[in-house]
Amino acid sequence: MMSTQFYKLKIKDVKKETSDTVSITFDVPNELREKFSFTSGQYLTLKAMIDGEDVRRAYSLSTAPYENEWKVAIKKVENGTFSTYAQHLKKGDELEVMAPTGNFTANSTTPKNYVLFAAGSGITPIISIAKYLVNANDSNKVTLFYGNKSERETIYKLELDELAKNYSHINIVYIYSRQDFDNTLLKGRIDSAKIEALYNEYLANEEVNEVYVCGPEEMIFAVKNFFASKGVDDKHIHFELFNTSNSKKEEAEIDESEEITSHVTVIIDDEEFEFDLSSKGKNILQAAQDEDADVPFSCKGGVCCTCKAKVLEGKAKMDLNYSLDPEEVEEGFILTCQAHPLTKKLVVSFDEY
């Protein structure tokens, strides 16, 4: 069962990483460290009251478990309520934080050849995974391709260089889109043509076992499609989206042409909330919130899994799903921020995990 509880944590350190990004390290007291144990690639959901609004956002941990630290990087985005607020946080401030969760994780049991791609703030889960992989097994080979506007705007540049210095089995390749230098291969954006060129230069004679990618949607699917064309199975190509263009829709498995009214029961912390909901109306998360259910959420865009719940009775359909594995969907899990009822009775539980 996933804990949906928030805990007040003090900020241990705030560091300016680039002109628009700060890293925030939390002081997790000893009594909470077991609850806040994590796997590399997972994220924290942060909560704050900003101008009277309950604002929650998910930010990936950029540390590895062996470092015994909880650090996230927050890049300011245009009109971003939380990311703007975060730029003014300081040591000693408190934030409400949910324990780590997320499916974008790595597990190194046997030596493998790992290829990692990141762009911009997409480095945050990727650096955590890279640290874990090189520390877990000296026989792992890790190649990281990291795209940014310039060296100056590269989040965690010094930390990544130190990682490469300390571990000979990781190769970090920086690609810059707005920095002048002679090597044309390392200049530009990471698009389909660039991915192929990088592969030919660095990976052509190697067997790639696992691929991890985080960044813009266009880059993610370019990487995914390229390595699939090279014979890497989909289950070995892992990706994390921070946002989406909402261009991908799930295919319905049953006829949705007729609008129905479903009697929905939402279970959270052993408490039940009941309401009627149109199959073409609000999503289940929003409807539950309207009934004053304190259901967990973060992105509300189908790209994290904070609002994950399990269908115990009936059927539901998601508009978008970028975070649940096929096996989880098969088991009945849904992203409630994207789900609508398809049957006249629907029972959904946040207490199943």
C-alpha positions in Angstrom: 0.0 0.0 0.0 1.4 3.4 -1.0 1.4 6.0 1.8 -0.4 9.2 0.7 0.6 11.1 3.8 2.7 14.2 3.7 5.4 14.9 6.2 6.9 18.3 7.1 10.6 18.3 6.2 13.1 21.1 6.8 15.3 22.2 3.9 18.9 21.3 4.7 20.5 23.1 1.7 19.6 25.2 -1.3 22.0 25.6 -4.2 21.8 27.6 -7.4 22.7 25.1 -10.1 22.0 27.3 -13.2 20.4 30.6 -13.9 17.0 29.1 -13.6 17.4 26.0 -11.5 17.9 25.4 -7.8 18.6 22.1 -6.0 17.0 21.5 -2.7 18.2 19.0 -0.1 15.9 17.9 2.6 16.7 17.0 6.2 15.0 13.6 6.7 15.0 12.8 10.5 16.0 9.3 11.6 12.5 8.3 12.5 11.3 8.9 8.9 14.3 7.4 7.0 12.7 4.0 6.5 9.5 5.6 5.1 11.7 7.7 2.8 13.9 4.9 1.5 13.9 5.0 -2.3 15.1 3.4 -5.5 17.1 5.4 -8.0 14.8 7.1 -10.4 11.9 7.7 -8.0 10.4 11.1 -7.1 9.1 13.2 -4.2 5.8 15.0 -4.3 6.1 18.4 -2.7 3.1 20.4 -1.4 2.8 24.1 -0.5 0.0 26.6 -0.1 0.7 29.3 -2.6 -1.6 32.3 -2.7 -4.2 30.3 -0.9 -4.0 27.3 -3.4 -2.9 23.8 -2.5 -0.2 23.2 -5.1 1.6 19.9 -5.5 4.4 18.9 -7.9 6.5 15.8 -8.4 10.3 16.2 -8.6 12.7 13.4 -9.2 15.4 12.6 -6.6 18.9 13.3 -8.1 20.7 11.3 -5.4 21.3 7.6 -5.2 20.3 5.5 -2.1 23.9 4.9 -1.1 24.4 8.7 -0.7 21.9 8.8 2.1 20.6 12.2 0.9 17.3 13.5 -0.5 17.9 16.1 -3.2 15.7 17.4 -6.0 16.4 20.0 -8.7 13.6 22.5 -9.6 13.9 24.4 -12.9 11.8 27.5 -13.2 9.3 27.3 -16.0 7.3 30.1 -17.6 4.1 30.7 -15.5 5.1 27.8 -13.3 3.5 28.4 -9.9 5.5 25.9 -7.8 8.8 26.2 -9.8 8.7 30.0 -9.4 7.9 29.7 -5.6 10.8 27.2 -5.2 13.4 29.7 -6.4 12.9 31.7 -3.3 13.1 28.8 -0.7 16.0 28.9 1.7 17.7 26.7 4.3 15.5 26.1 7.3 12.2 26.5 5.4 9.7 23.7 5.7 7.8 21.9 2.9 5.3 19.1 3.0 6.7 16.1 1.3 5.2 12.7 0.3 7.5 9.6 0.6 9.3 8.5 -2.6 7.4 6.7 -5.3 7.6 6.0 -9.1 8.2 3.3 -11.6 11.1 4.7 -13.5 13.7 2.7 -11.7 16.8 0.6 -12.4 17.7 -2.8 -10.9 21.2 -4.1 -11.7 21.5 -7.8 -10.9 23.9 -8.8 -13.7 26.4 -6.8 -15.7 24.8 -4.9 -18.6 25.4 -2.2 -21.2 23.2 0.7 -20.2 22.5 3.7 -22.5 21.0 6.8 -20.8 19.6 9.9 -22.5 18.6 13.2 -20.8 17.9 16.8 -21.8 17.6 19.8 -19.5 16.0 19.0 -16.2 15.4 15.4 -17.4 18.8 14.7 -15.9 17.3 14.5 -12.4 16.2 10.9 -12.4 18.9 9.9 -14.9 21.8 11.1 -12.7 20.3 9.1 -9.8 20.1 6.0 -12.0 23.6 6.6 -13.4 25.1 6.8 -9.9 23.3 3.7 -8.8 24.4 1.7 -11.9 28.1 2.6 -11.7 28.2 2.0 -8.0 26.2 -1.3 -8.1 28.6 -3.2 -10.4 32.0 -2.4 -11.8 31.2 -4.5 -14.8 28.2 -2.4 -15.8 29.0 -0.1 -18.8 27.1 3.2 -18.8 26.9 5.7 -21.6 25.1 9.0 -20.9 24.1 11.4 -23.6 23.0 14.7 -22.1 21.6 17.7 -24.1 21.5 21.3 -23.0 21.6 24.8 -24.4 25.2 25.4 -23.2 27.7 24.2 -20.7 26.7 27.1 -18.4 23.1 25.9 -18.4 23.9 22.2 -17.7 22.3 21.1 -14.5 24.7 19.1 -12.3 27.7 19.5 -14.7 30.3 19.5 -11.9 28.7 16.5 -10.2 28.6 14.6 -13.5 32.2 15.3 -14.3 33.1 14.1 -10.8 31.1 10.9 -11.4 33.0 10.2 -14.6 36.3 10.9 -12.9 35.6 8.5 -10.1 34.1 5.7 -12.2 35.9 4.6 -15.4 33.0 2.5 -16.7 30.7 5.6 -17.4 31.1 7.8 -20.4 29.3 11.1 -20.4 28.7 12.8 -23.7 27.4 16.4 -23.6 25.5 17.9 -26.5 24.9 21.6 -26.7 22.3 23.4 -28.9 23.5 27.0 -28.5 27.2 26.8 -27.9 29.8 27.2 -30.7 32.5 24.6 -31.1 34.0 22.6 -33.9 32.6 19.2 -33.2 29.3 19.2 -35.2 28.3 15.8 -33.8 28.0 17.3 -30.3 26.1 20.4 -31.4 22.4 20.7 -31.9 19.3 19.1 -30.4 18.9 15.4 -29.7 16.5 14.5 -32.5 16.3 11.3 -34.6 19.2 12.3 -36.8 21.4 13.1 -33.8 20.5 9.9 -32.0 21.6 7.9 -35.1 24.8 9.8 -35.4 25.6 9.4 -31.7 24.9 5.7 -31.9 27.2 5.2 -34.9 30.0 7.1 -33.1 29.7 5.6 -29.7 27.6 2.4 -29.7 27.7 0.8 -33.2 29.8 -2.2 -32.2 28.1 -2.9 -28.9 25.0 -4.7 -27.7 22.7 -2.4 -25.9 20.8 -4.1 -23.0 18.9 -1.3 -21.3 17.9 2.2 -22.4 16.7 5.0 -20.0 15.5 8.3 -21.3 14.0 11.5 -19.7 13.3 14.8 -21.3 11.0 16.4 -23.9 8.4 14.1 -25.4 9.7 14.4 -28.9 13.2 13.3 -27.8 11.8 10.4 -25.7 9.9 8.9 -28.6 12.8 9.4 -31.0 15.1 7.5 -28.7 12.4 4.8 -28.1 11.7 4.3 -31.8 15.4 4.3 -32.8 16.5 1.6 -30.3 13.4 -0.5 -31.1 14.5 -0.4 -34.7 17.9 -1.8 -33.5 16.2 -4.7 -31.8 16.0 -3.6 -28.2 12.7 -4.9 -26.8 10.2 -2.4 -25.5 10.4 -3.7 -22.0 14.1 -2.7 -21.9 13.4 0.9 -23.1 12.4 2.9 -20.1 11.2 6.5 -20.2 9.9 9.2 -17.9 7.9 12.2 -19.1 7.7 15.4 -17.0 4.9 16.8 -19.2 3.1 15.8 -22.4 1.4 17.4 -25.4 -1.6 15.2 -24.7 -1.2 13.8 -28.2 -1.4 10.1 -27.2 -4.8 8.6 -26.4 -5.5 5.1 -25.2 -7.7 2.9 -27.4 -11.0 2.0 -25.8 -11.6 -1.7 -25.4 -15.3 -1.4 -25.1 -17.9 0.7 -26.9 -18.1 4.2 -25.4 -20.5 5.7 -27.8 -23.3 5.7 -25.2 -23.0 8.1 -22.3 -23.7 6.3 -19.0 -24.0 7.5 -15.3 -21.8 5.4 -13.1 -22.2 5.0 -9.3 -18.5 5.3 -8.2 -17.1 4.3 -4.8 -13.6 5.6 -4.0 -11.8 4.0 -1.1 -8.8 5.8 0.6 -7.4 5.1 4.1 -10.3 2.7 4.7 -12.9 5.5 4.1 -15.4 5.3 1.3 -16.7 8.2 -0.9 -19.7 7.6 -3.1 -20.9 9.7 -6.0 -22.5 9.5 -9.5 -20.3 10.3 -12.4 -20.9 10.6 -16.2 -18.7 8.5 -18.4 -18.1 11.6 -20.5 -17.7 14.0 -17.5 -14.9 14.8 -15.0 -12.1 12.4 -14.4 -12.3 10.2 -11.2 -9.7 12.1 -9.4 -11.4 15.5 -9.8 -14.8 14.0 -8.9 -13.4 12.5 -5.8 -11.8 15.8 -4.8 -15.2 17.5 -5.3 -16.5 15.1 -2.6 -13.8 16.2 -0.3 -11.8 13.0 -0.6 -8.1 13.7 0.2 -6.8 11.7 -2.7 -3.2 11.9 -3.8 -2.2 13.8 -6.9 0.7 15.7 -8.4 1.0 16.3 -12.2 -2.6 15.6 -13.2 -1.3 14.9 -16.7 -0.8 11.2 -16.8 3.0 11.4 -16.5 3.5 10.5 -12.9 1.8 7.8 -10.8 1.0 9.6 -7.6 -2.8 9.2 -8.3 -2.5 5.5 -9.0 -5.4 3.4 -7.7 -6.9 -0.1 -8.4 -10.2 -0.9 -9.9 -11.9 -3.5 -7.6 -15.2 -3.7 -9.5 -16.3 -2.5 -12.9 -14.2 -0.9 -15.6 -12.6 2.4 -16.4 -10.6 3.9 -19.3 -7.7 6.3 -19.2 -7.2 9.1 -21.7 -3.4 9.0 -21.2 -1.0 6.7 -19.5 2.7 7.4 -19.6 3.7 6.0 -16.2 1.9 2.6 -15.5 3.5 -0.5 -16.8 1.4 -2.9 -19.0 1.4 -5.4 -16.2 0.0 -2.8 -13.8 -2.8 -1.9 -16.2 -3.5 -5.7 -16.6 -3.8 -6.0 -12.9 -6.5 -3.2 -12.8 -4.5 -0.1 -11.9 -5.4 3.2 -13.3 -4.3 6.8 -13.2 -7.3 8.4 -11.7 -6.5 11.9 -13.1 -7.0 10.3 -16.6 -9.7 7.8 -15.9 -13.5 7.7 -16.6 -16.0 5.1 -15.7 -17.2 2.6 -18.3 -19.7 0.6 -16.2 -22.7 1.6 -14.2 -20.9 0.6 -11.0 -17.2 1.3 -10.3 -15.2 0.7 -7.2 -11.7 2.2 -7.0 -9.2 1.8 -4.1 -6.2 3.9 -3.3 -5.4 1.4 -0.5 -4.3 -1.3 -2.9 -0.7 -1.1 -4.1 
